[in-house]
Amino acid sequence: MMKSIDARIDAIALGSVTLSAPVGDGFRQQQGFGHAALTFALGDVAAGYAALSVIPPEFDVMTAEIKINLLAPAAGHLTATGRVLKPGKRLVVVSADVWSEGPDSARKHIAVLQGTMVPVPV
């Protein structure tokens, strides 16, 4: 998924991961803005990577549930920062903020996600 949306990891810290990706031509909706699925995917992956940073290395994570509030249309280049709100052995509560930077370089908060990741043995 990350490869198909041309995403990259920009920063990693304990409990926090920042990713970015362009709004590519194949990921636009009918008005030309980035599709909500792109915004969701970037936020979900950032939150999942943040969860991975607080669990033992012999575990991976799967999203159990996650919700999104879309605040504004996506355009230009997207950045998502995922954070761990509460680590745990069975559940990791996470959030993510997604920002858009358009051609005018104005940064706009476009989405907020909150969810639960489940650690699973690798």
Secondary structure by P-SEA (a helix, b strand, c coil): cccccccccccccccbbbbbbccccccccccccccaaaaaaaaaaaaaaaaaacccccbbbbbcbbbbbbccccccbbbbbbbbccccccbbbbbbbbbbbcccccccccccccbbbbbbcc
